[in-house]
Amino acid sequence: MTLRPPTAEERARRRDRRVYNRSHPVLFALLAATRHRPSVRLGGTVLVHGTDAYRRILTRVPLDRTAAGTTGGAARQLSGAGLLFDEEGDRHRDARRTVAEGLGAAGTERLRPVWRAVMDRHLAPLDGGRPVDLVPAARELAGATVCALLGTGPGTDPAALAAAAGDAAAAAVRGHLPGLRRPGSARAAAAAAARLEALLAANGDSANGYDADGGDTDRGDVNGYDADGGLRAMLAVAAVNTTVAALPRAVARCADAGLWDQAADDRLRPALVTELLRVTAPSPLLPRVAAADATAGGRPVRAGDRLILVARHAAGAHDIPPDAERPVAPAVSQLVFGAGPHACPGARLARAQLDDLLAALAPHRPVVVRARVDRRAALPGWRALAVRAVTTGEGR
């Protein structure tokens, strides 16, 4: 019997699956085993896989933003306040609107020169045939973007800020993923959050604060919004961790699946960006708690039930390959960024950064030469992901 060699897409999917299987093997094995049903109850927890059930929970079901084991609970652990997650009514909407405006079209264009400068410097070795590790590149890119977004002082080290945000998230996430809690995990999360806030506070009120346009700012702000320490810390954690998880994984998937022709095409690249973010699903799970009785995938949900919303399954990341020529419907691809009032305000920024990275890499047609899973990060991702340009005439 002759075995068929794996296709490029199968190799790409196999590599990307390693970030789940090696970082949280038990959890993701459980999710894989139950993904064929829209929802599954395990004691007081409901796993939500189905597209319609996932969307309904986020758009129609009241959620407890402050409960332990949720993103809001992790936010409290990080900063002593739930920030966007535990505010209610007009205050919640106003805060979300302010952040969304700062990360909207104008805010993204204001920040673009910052990450492009970091990107150009890190990718320069490809021109000389040398490999580039995209993880430290993504980390500095994320840190520099956050520094510009928050208007931190000129003494802020983007890499140090990104490392602190990563440590804070890694410590806090242990409190809202299923499983046993490590002794001292709450203290570790509090200490990591304190280090991050201290770093932001030490540099966030400088009279010569760094601005993306090269100007000065007299406070830590989000494009003019006077952000308190907790909000600044939470924005730093969210922006850094999703960026560091998303960019290297998306590039690896593009390289392994042989999608550089689509990445090089200005017409197709925006759709490819959306497709790559859909299949890599940087935030694959959304932990929530129901605040009222409801249904999910035909299954009753009781107030107080813990909900694990599996974004990667709801968006078809596990079974629909990325293809810019035949992308899935926007209403499905957007689900990796949430839905309705729970949609991520940073989606535009994430797409813009990946678009620029793919455009910069496409002429090199890079291949992955080394990949190592990060087993301690808050989000599934690579600890090292080195790529090398393919020279003219070199086969893949």
N, C-alpha and C positions, 0 to 999 in steps of 0.2 A: 504494500500500500504506500503510495507516494503522498506525503503531506504537502498541502498547499502552503507556500511561504506567506507570511502575514502581509497584508497590504500596508501602505503608508499610514492610512487612518487607523488601522488596528495597532500599529506600533506606537502611534501618537497617543492613542487612548490608553494603551498599556503603561506607557511612561507616566502619563498624568495621573493614572489611578494610584501610582505609588505614593503620591503625597497624602492620600487618604489612608491607604492601607498601612503605612508606616508611622503616621503621626497619631491616628486614633483608630487602630485596627478593630477593636471590639465594636465601637460605636458604628463605624461605617459598614462593618459586616452585618450588623443588625439592620441598618437602613437598607442595604442591598437586598437582604432576605425578605423584607416586607414591602418593597417598592411597587409590587404589582397590584396592591390594593390602594384606593384613594386615601384611606385613613386606617389606622390600626391602634387599638387601645392596649396599653401595657400598664395595668394598675391605674394610677392616677395620671398617667401621661398618655397623650394622644399624638401619634406620629402622623403628620399630614403630608402626603406625597402628591396627590392629584392636583392637576392644574386648577380646576374649578374650585375644589375645596380650599386650596391654598389662597386663591384670590378672595374667596368669600370670607375667610377668617380675617384677612387684612382690611377688607373694605366694609364688612357688614357686622362683625362681631365685636362688642366692646372688650377691650383688653386692659388688664391691670398693668400699668406701666412701671409700678414700683415694686412688684413682687420679687422675692428672692428667686433666683434661677432664670431671670430674664435679662435682656440687654439693659433695661432700665435699672435693674438690680445691680448689674455690673457697673453701670454709671455711678450709682450711689457709692459703690465700693471704691471706685476710682477717685471720686471727688467730694464725697460727703453730700452730694445733691444729685437728683435724678436728671437735672438739666432738661433737655428736650423731651425726655421720656416720662417725667412725672408731673410736668406742668399740665394744667387743664384749661379748657375753654379758650378765651381770647389770648391769654398769656402764652399758651402752647402754640397757637397758630401764629402769633406775632413772632415768637422766637424762631420757629421753623421758616417763616417767610423771610426774616432777616438773613438767616444763614443761606437759604436758597438764592436770595438776591446776590449775596457775596460770591456764590459759586455758580452764578448764571453765566450768560454769554459774555457780558462785559467783564465780569470778574475773572472768568477763565482766560480771556484774551490778555488781561492785565498780568496774569501769572505766567503766561506762556513763555516769555523770554527767560524766566528764571529756570524752568525745567529744561528748556532747550539748551541753555548754556551748560548745565550739568551733563546732559545727554551727549552733547558734542564732545566734551572732554573725555568722558568714559569710553565712547565708541571709537575714538581716534586710533587706538592700536589695531583695529581691524584693517585699516589701510595698509599696515605693514605686515599683515599676515599673522599677527599675534592674537591669541584668544582673549576674550573679554568675559569676565564674570558679571552677569547682569544683576545679581542680588545686591552687592554693594552699590552698584549704579542706581538701582531702584530705591535703595535706602536713602542715599544722599539726595536723589531727585525728590523723594517724598519729603525729606526733612527741609530742603531748601524751599519747596512749595509752601509748606506749613509756616516756615519763618516769614515768608512774604505775605501769606494770607493773614497771619496774626500780627504782623508788624513788630517782630521781636527786635531786640537790640543788635547792633553790628557785631557784638562779641559772641553771638550764638553760633555754635558749631552745628550745622544741619545734621551731620552724621551722629553726633552725640544726642541731639534731640530725638532723632529717629530711633536710636537704640533705647533711649529711656521710654519712648512711647511703646516700643515693642515689648520691653520688659513689663511695663504696666499692664498691657493687654494680656500677655501670657500668664501673668499672675492672677488677673481677675477672671479670665475665662474658665479657670478651674472651678469657679464657684457656680457656673451656670451650664456646664455640660453634664450629662448623665454620668453617674459613677460615684465612687467613693471620694471623699475630700481628703487631701493630704493634710496631716497635722501641720498647723501653722500657716495654712494657705491664706487665711484671712489677713494675718499679720504681714505676710509677704506681699499681698496685693496692696495693702495700705502703705507699706514702705515704698513700693515701686511707684505708686501714685504720688506720694509725697516728693520723691526725687524728681518726677516729671514736673509737678507744679512748681517746685523750687527753681528748676531750670528755666521755666517760662517766666516766673516772677522776677528772677534775677535779671532777665534781659528784656522783659516786656514793657517796661516803663521808661526806657531810655529816651532822652530828648533827641537822640540821633538814631532813632529806630530805623531798621531796614525797611525799605518799601520796594515793591516790584518795579516801580517806575524810576527807581533811583533817587526818589525824593526822601523827605524826612517825615516822620510821624511822631507824635508825642504820646501815644498810648498803644497798647495792644488792641488791635481792632480786627474786625472781619469786614474789610472794605468799608470802613466808617462806623461799624457797630462796636461800641465799647463793651468788649466781651469780658465777663468776670473770669476768675481763675479756673473755676470748674468747667465752664464752657470751653475755654481755651484748651484745657487738658483733654476734654472729650473729643474736640475737633482734631487735635493732634493725634490722638490714639486712632480714631476712625480713619483719617486720611493716610497716615503712615502705614498702618497694618494692611489695609485693603490694597494700597499701591504696591507694597513689597510682595504681597501674595499674588496679585493679579499680573503684573507686567512680565516677570520671568516665566510664569506658567503659560501665558498667552503666546509668548515668543516661542517657547519650546513646542507648543501644540502646532503653531504655524510652520515651524521648521520641520518637525517630524512628519507632518501630513503633506508637506510639499506645497504650501499655499503661497509661496513668495510671488508668483505671478499675480495673484489677486492683491497681495499687499502692495505691489508696485503700481497698480492701476488706480489712479486718483478717483476714478468713477466707482470702483468696486470696494476700495479700502474702507470707507465708512461702514458699509454693510459687513465687511469681514471683521472689523473691530467689534461690532455688536454681537456677531456670531461667536467670536472667540471669548468674549466676556460671558456669553450665555453658557458655553460648554465648560469653561473653567470655573464659573460660579465662585468668585473669590470669597464670598460669605455664604457657604453652602447651606447653613442652618440658621433659622431665626427662632430663638427660644422665646416663648411668650407664655402668658397665663390668661385664661379666659376670665372675664369679669361678669359674665352672665351666661345662662344656659343657651345653647345653640346646637347646630348640627354641622358636621364636617364630613363630606363624602358619604352622607347617609347615616353617619354614626353620631349618636348623641354626645354632646360635650356639656359638661357641668361647670358651673361657676367655680373657679378655683382649680380646675384641671390645668395641668401643665401641657403646653403645646410645643411640639418640635416641628416647625414648618420647614420642610426640606426643599429649599429653593432650587437646588440642582435638578431634582426630579420634576418639580412643577414646570420648569423651563425646558424639560426634555434633554438636559445636558448628558444624561447617561445613555441615550439611544438615538439621538438625531445629530449626525456629524455637522461641523461648521461648514457652510458653503455660502459665499457671498453672492453666487449666481442664483441660489434658491434659498434665501433666508427664511426662517420661520416668521410667523406674524409678529409684528412689534408688540402686541398685547401679551405675547408669550415670552419673548426675549427680555422684555422689561422686568419680568418677575424676579430676576436675580437681584434687582435693586428695590424689591418690595412692590407695594401697590397702594393706590389711594393715599390716605393721610399718612401712611407708613412707608411711602416711597423715599428712597435715599436722595437727599439734595445734592450729593456729590457725583451723580451719574454722568453729568455732562463733563465734569473735570476728568473723570476716569477715562471716558471715551477719547477726549482730546489728547491725553497723555499717551494712550496706547496708539492712537493714530499717528502721532509724531514719531513714536519709537519704531513702528513698523515701516514708516516712510524712510526713516534714516537707515534701517537695517536692510531693506529690500534690495538695494543695489549690490549688497555683499552676498545675498542668498546664504546666510550662515547656517551651519549645522551645529547640533549640540555635541560637545566633546566631553563634557563632565556634568553630572547631576547628582546632587546629594540632598536628601529630604531634611527639612528642619523639623525635628521631632518635638520641639518645645514651643513653637510659635502658636499664637492664638488662632490663626487661620492656616489651613493646609497650604504649604508652599515649600519652596526650595531654600535650603541653606546655602547652596552654591549651584549656579547654573551657568556654565561656561560655554560660549559659542565661538566659532571660528568661521571666517569668510571662506567661501568656496572660490578658488581661483579659476581663471578662464581655462576651460578645457578639462577641469577636474570633474570626475563623475561623483554622483551622490552615493 
